[in-house]
Amino acid sequence: MLTAAYKSATLSPTAGPNVVRSSLKQTPIAEHLFTWPTDQPQLIGSRCSDCGVVTFPSQGSCPKCTSQSVTEALLPRRGTLWTFTTQEFLPKTPPYAGTESAEDFTPYGVGYVELPDHVMVESRLTESDPHRLRIGMPMELVIEPFRSDAAGDEVMSFAFRPVEAR
Ligand SMILES: [Zn+2]
């Protein structure tokens, strides 16, 4: 159900929530995963025209009723944290797509974010401190660099960050 590219995206280290733009060339980790560049990025899912089920990443047929009548759906940017964990050590490669070593590995958060329309998205989190995460907290989509490719360009992926209390 998940594409290889999507799995890689979710298993990658974070470069920090505020580092979004730089002078480096930036390319998305996969086509048709999120809208970008934009200040209001959205994940690209699909919606079944027959039963209304929404999926992410987008699929060519409905996983519930098998209808082929699915259309692209831009998902809401905000949701709530459904559950989470933190990755405290360097995962095995593959499937891990990061380029750091065990020495310079930085822990990162991974979680499920429930968006309106009852779609659940597995995602990297910008916050890796479990004491600053709680189930049910509001989360918002961000696009950020997560590694550099062979040419030194930044590969961009999506993550969810806690919405600051105002
Ligand atoms: Zn359906």
Residues whose N, C-alpha, C, O or C-beta is under 5 A from the ligand:
A	BS01	ZN	C48 D50 C51 G52 V53 C62 K64 C65 T66 S67
